[in-house]
């Protein structure tokens, strides 16, 4: 693969391989700026946390400022206790059945169904009449 670069002057041979930006002054890399901004943001965040902590410690009221934090403990008594009367309480009407039908009344919501009519008989076939007439 070849490229046509025009006439080549042996004195300017190095210019062909040099970068175009070699004559410009060096820029400061963006990494330095990004690093400085990152450190600045982290410093502001940590300063805000420190300020909030100090503000809370100075202005905390009540028991937390004195160091007397209440300690909550679980109840040491047993959860289940055997009753004094193991028979349980007396429930009235235990011997009565709720769903026992005591009355024989039947409700009639609809009239009784109709009785079906007798099935109609088919008329005598014409073939029988034709045979009787032809004889």
C-alpha positions in Angstrom: 0.0 0.0 0.0 1.5 3.3 -1.0 0.4 6.9 -0.5 1.3 9.8 -2.6 2.6 12.6 -0.4 3.8 14.8 -3.1 7.4 15.7 -3.8 9.7 14.8 -0.9 12.5 17.2 0.0 15.4 15.4 1.8 15.9 18.5 4.0 12.3 18.4 5.2 12.2 14.6 5.7 11.7 14.8 9.5 8.6 17.0 9.1 6.8 14.2 7.4 7.0 12.0 10.5 6.5 14.7 13.2 3.2 15.4 14.9 1.4 18.6 14.1 1.1 19.6 17.8 4.9 19.4 18.6 5.3 23.2 18.3 2.4 24.0 20.6 3.0 24.5 24.4 2.1 21.5 26.6 -1.4 21.5 28.2 -1.9 20.5 31.8 -3.6 17.1 31.7 -7.2 16.9 32.6 -6.5 14.2 35.1 -5.0 16.7 37.5 -8.1 18.8 37.3 -10.3 15.8 37.8 -8.2 14.7 40.8 -8.3 18.1 42.4 -12.1 18.3 42.0 -12.6 14.8 43.4 -10.5 15.6 46.4 -12.4 18.8 47.0 -15.7 17.1 46.8 -14.6 14.4 49.2 -13.2 17.0 51.6 -16.5 18.9 51.6 -18.5 15.7 52.2 -16.2 14.6 55.1 -16.4 18.1 56.6 -20.2 18.0 56.5 -20.2 14.6 58.2 -17.8 15.9 60.9 -19.9 19.0 61.4 -23.1 16.9 61.8 -21.5 14.6 64.3 -20.1 17.5 66.4 -23.4 19.3 66.2 -25.3 16.2 67.4 -22.9 15.5 70.3 -23.0 19.1 71.5 -26.8 19.6 71.2 -28.1 16.2 72.1 -30.6 16.5 74.9 -31.9 14.2 77.6 -30.3 10.9 78.5 -28.1 10.6 75.5 -26.0 13.6 76.5 -25.5 12.1 80.0 -24.6 8.7 78.8 -27.6 7.1 80.5 -29.0 5.3 77.6 -31.9 3.0 78.6 -31.3 -0.7 78.1 -34.3 -2.7 76.9 -34.3 -6.3 77.9 -36.6 -9.2 77.1 -39.1 -10.4 79.7 -37.6 -13.2 81.7 -40.9 -14.8 82.7 -42.1 -17.8 80.8 -44.3 -17.2 77.8 -46.7 -20.1 78.5 -48.0 -20.9 82.0 -50.0 -23.9 82.9 -53.5 -22.9 84.2 -54.6 -23.4 87.8 -57.8 -25.2 86.6 -56.7 -27.5 83.8 -60.4 -28.2 82.9 -60.8 -24.8 81.3 -63.7 -22.5 81.6 -67.3 -23.6 81.4 -68.9 -22.9 78.0 -72.7 -22.8 78.1 -74.9 -24.8 75.6 -72.1 -27.1 74.5 -74.5 -30.0 74.1 -76.8 -28.2 71.6 -76.4 -28.7 67.9 -76.6 -25.6 65.8 -77.4 -27.3 62.5 -79.8 -29.8 63.9 -83.2 -29.3 62.1 -85.7 -28.9 64.9 -88.6 -28.0 62.6 -89.7 -29.6 59.4 -90.9 -26.5 57.6 -89.8 -26.5 54.0 -89.7 -23.2 52.2 -91.3 -23.0 48.7 -89.5 -20.4 46.7 -90.9 -21.4 43.3 -94.0 -23.1 42.1 -93.7 -26.9 41.5 -92.4 -27.8 38.1 -94.9 -28.6 35.3 -95.6 -32.1 34.2 -94.4 -32.9 30.7 -97.0 -33.3 28.0 -97.4 -36.6 26.2 -95.3 -37.1 23.2 -97.2 -36.6 20.0 -97.5 -39.5 17.7 -96.4 -39.3 14.1 -99.0 -39.3 11.3 -99.4 -42.6 9.4 -96.9 -42.9 6.6 -98.1 -42.4 3.1 -96.4 -45.5 1.9 -98.9 -47.5 3.9 -101.9 -45.7 2.3 -100.4 -46.1 -1.2 -99.9 -49.9 -0.7 -103.5 -50.3 0.6 -104.9 -48.4 -2.4 -102.9 -50.3 -5.1 -104.1 -53.7 -4.0 
